[in-house]
Amino acid sequence: MSSGVACQAAALREGLETSLDIFNSKRIRRSLDFARNDGHEDTTSRLFSSLHIYHDNSPHSAAMNMAIDEALLEHATVASIRFYRWHSPALSFGYFGRFADVGHYAAGRNLVRRWTGGGTVFHGNDLTYSIVIPANDPAFAESSMSIYEKIHRALREALIGMGGHAQLATPSSAVTDRRYSEGACFANPVRADVMVNGCKVAGAAQRRTRAGLLHQGSIQGVNFGNGLPERFAKELSKNCGEKKIDNELLDRAREIAGKKYATQDWLRRR
């Protein structure tokens, strides 16, 4: 998925919700030291002191997957990561995307507009995940770009631990991968995307609200076996605990889906 940086501190002071479009934003801070991408830095420090892991193995519609992520953002009191599946091939596109650009895929894919920003992502063969950081978690105070980079560094370490040669993209290494459809998020790797052998394998999108930060990610083109989800989670926190999506949260997600993600008004709003 694509992602980006919208105004953060000022917007939060005013109580505004911001859709973050890190991948496509031209306002990303230039101060990050991306020379570290080629090294294997010490990872004894983790982004989260505790992390709840949700292995949501029940396939959901595209609308329901988006709604569960939003419901988690409403309810989570501890940083959480959810790995999830799709009941049929799907396509998600960013909050600011135009339906006219993706509508022709509707015959073969379940379409949904994300609450987060960014470009077009094809789902079905990917490992899709979301991370929720509640406002009471110390990580929430960090910039969206810093959080994004740290999450992808954790993923990179997990892939390296599986014998891969992953790195984070630098401005000079951001190249177009023509294997993917034009206009798709994975066709345009940019800074802090996860790369393997010159190809983008992971991207994400974010939304920050008063309640917390939602980070939605997709991992594609790598071997998901050998415990990648567990390795990824452990790189994010030394203190991980398994959780289940309860009925109360599912009921709330169904309500959100019915009023928002499953409606034509939301899908075609732009």
N, C-alpha and C positions, 0 to 999 in steps of 0.2 A: 504494500500500500504506500501511497505517497503521504507526506505529512508536512507540517509547516509551522512557522513561528508567527503568531499574531501578537498584538500588544498584550502583555501579561499583567505587569504590576499595576499599571494605571487602570486597566479594565477590571481587575479584581477589586481595586479600591472603590470603583464605581458600582461594583456588584454585577458587572456584565459577564456573560458567558462568551468565550472566544473559541472559534473553531480554528485549530492550528494546522497549518499547511506547510510543514517543515520542508518537504521535498521541493516544492515549487516556489517557495518564498525566496525573494532576492534580498531579504533583510536579515539573513542569518548572520550572527556575529562572526567576525573574521578572526577572533582572538584564540580559537581553539587550536591546540597543538596537535595537528594530525600527523606529524612526523612519528608519533608513537604508534601509528597503525601497524608498522612493520615489526614491532617488537612484541614480546610476550611478557607484558608487565606483571608485577606481583598482583595477585587477585585475592589476597587475604582479606581485603576490605570489600564488603558487599554493599549494594545499593540499599537493601532493606534489612532491618534487624530481624524481622519475621515476615513470612510469606505464606499465605494460604494457597493451595493448589487445587484447582477444580479440573478434573478430567471429565469433561462433559461428552460422554461417548454416545449419547442419543442424538442422531442426526436431526437437525432442525431446518426449518425454512430460512431463507435469507432474512426475512423480516423478523422472525423470532430470534435469530442469532444476534441481530443488532439490538433488539429489545432486551435480551438477557444481559448484554454488556451494559446497557444503560441502567437496568435495574440493579446490577452489581454496584455501579457507581453510586447509586442512591443509598444502598444498604451497607456496603463494606465499611468495617471499622479497622481492618488490618489490610495492608497491601496484599493484593490477590492476583493470581494469574489463572486464566481459564483457557484450556485447550479444547477446541470444538470442531465439529464436523457439520457437513451440509447434506440434506436429504436428496439433493439433486445438483447438477452443475449450476453454479451461480456466478453472478457478476456483481460486485459492489463498486460504486463510484462515489467520489467525494461530495461533501455537502454543497460545494459551490459548482459542481459539474453540471453540464447541460444534458438533459434527458435525450435531446435530439442526437447527441453524439454516441449514445449507447442503445437506443431504442431498437435498432435492427438486430440486436442479440436476443431479444425477448422470446423469439420462437424456440430457441434452444437452451436458454438459461433463465434462472430465477433472478430477476433484477432487484436491486435495492440501493437506495441512496443512504450512504453512511451519515452519521452525525458528525464524524470527523472529516477533515479536509482531504485533499489529494486527488489522485487520478484513478484510473480504472484498474481493478484487480480481478482476475479470473480465479474462481474457487472450485474446489472439487478434488484436485490432486495435491493441494498444498497442505501444510500444517498451519492452521489458523489459530491465533491466540489473542487474548486481550489481557492487559494489565490495568488494574485499578489501584490508584494511589489515593487514599482518603486524605482530606485536608489536614488531619491531625498527624500524619506521618511526616517525619523530618524531611524526607525526599521531596515532598510537595513544594517546599520552599525553594528548591533549585529551579533554574531556568528550564524551559521545555526542551531546548536544544541539549542541555547537559543531561537531562533525564534520557532523552532519546539516544544520545551517544552511549551512555552507560549501559542502557538495556542492550544495545547492539554489541557493545564490547563483551557483555556477558554471553550473548549468543555466539559471538566469535570464539570465545574461550571454550564453550561447549563443543563447537565444531572441531576446534584444534584438538581437544581431548579425545575426539573420535578418530583422529588421524588425518583430519582435513588441513587445508592450507588457506583458511579464511583470513580476510583482513577487512578493515573498514575503508570505504572509498575515500579518496582525496579528490580535490577539484581536478587534478591532472589525470586521475584514473577513472573519472566518470565518463564512460563510453556507452554508446548505444548498442544494445544487444538485439540484433535483427531477428532472433528466433521468436520474439514476442510481437504481438500485434502493435501496429503504430498507435501511439497515444496511450498505451497501457503503462501503468506505473513501472512494471518490471523492464520496460524497454528503455527507461531513462534513469539509470543509477546516478545518484549524486552524492555529495558529501555525507559520510557516516552510514551509508547503506552497507550491508554485509556483502562482500564479494568473494567468489571462489573461482579461481582460474580466469579472472577477468570478467566474469558474469555476475550480475546482481542476483543474490539468492534470498535476500530479506529486505523488506521495507515496512514502514509503519505510518500511522497517522494518529493525531492526538486531538483531544478536546479538554480544555481546562474550565472548570466551573467552581462555584463556591464550595461544592461538596467534595471536589477532588479532581484528579486527572485521569482521563481514559486514554489508554494507548492501545490501538488495534493494529496487529501485525500479521504478516503472511510470510511463510518460509517456503521456498519453491526450489526445485531442481537439485536437492540434496537427499541423501539417504536418511530417512527419519527413524530407521531402526537403531538398535544399540542404545536405546534409552535417551534419545535427544531431548524430549520434553523434561525428563528428570534432571539431566545434566544442565540444561538451561536454567531451570528453577534453582538448582543448587549454586549456580554462579551468581544468581541474584540475591540469595540469602543463605546463610548457614543454618537457619532455623525454619525449615519448611514443614508444613502440616497439611495432610490431605483433607479436603472438605467435599461435601456434596451440595449440589443445587437443591435447595429445599422447595417444598410446594408453595410456600408463601412468596418466595422470589419468582417462581415460575408463574404464579397467578398475576403478580405485578407485571412481569414481562409480557404476558398475554394481553394485559390491559394496554400497555404501551404500544405493542405491535398493532393492536386493533385501531388505536387512535392515531398512529403515526406511521410506522414503517411499512405497513401493509396497505396504506391508502394511496390512491392515485394522486391526491393533492400533494402528498409528501414526495412521491416518486417523480412527479412532473413539475415540481415547483419552480424549476428553472429550465 
